[in-house]
Amino acid sequence: MRITITPATAHVSIPLELKGQAPLLLQDIWRDEFAQQSHLILEMTQAVRNFIEKAKLNPTILVYR
């Protein structure tokens, strides 16, 4: 999974092989309406910032600035 960060948004790309794990990997920022999507654009809220800091420790998630 890849997260690309801009000043206002986080762009999340979910590979097909991780779609089933996406709710677990994305945790607090996951929403049910994301289920059929492979690319998400999220507003850079505090919850998203907090998630990104935790995601940097997960080898399944690559974070780009």
N, C-alpha and C positions, 0 to 999 in steps of 0.2 A: 504494500500500500504506500502511496506517495502523497505527501502534503506539500503544496507549494504556497508560500506565504507572500502576500502583498500587504501594504500598510492597512488596507481596509477589509481584506478577505483572506480566507484559507480555501484553497482549491484542493479537494481530496479526490484522488484517483484510486478506484478499487478494482484490482485485477479480478477476472472471473473466478479464479481459484480461491479467492478470499471472500467472495460475496457471502457465503454462509457464515463466516466468522466476523463479518463487518459489525454487527450489533455488539459483539463482545469486545472487539478491538477499539471501536469508536466510543464505547461506554456512554458517558453522560451527554455527549453531543449527538448521539444517534436518535433519529426520529423514524417512526414507522413509514412515513411517506418516502423515505430514502430507499426502501427495499428493492425497487426495480431499477435503481440508478447506478451507473458505474462512475459518474463524475458528479461531485457535489461542490457547490460554491457556498461557503458559510461566511456570514458576517463575523468580523473579528471582535466577538464579545469577550468578556472576561472568562466565561466558561470555556470558550474555544482556546483562548490563550493558556489557561490552566491545563487543558487537555494536551496541547502541543508540547508544553514543558514535560509532561509525563511521557508523551509519545517518543521523545528523543531517546528514552531509555529502552525502547522496544525495538529489537532488531527486525521485526516484521514491517515496521513503519519507517520510511525515509522522510525526513523533513528538510525542505529546501527553502532558502530565503532569497 
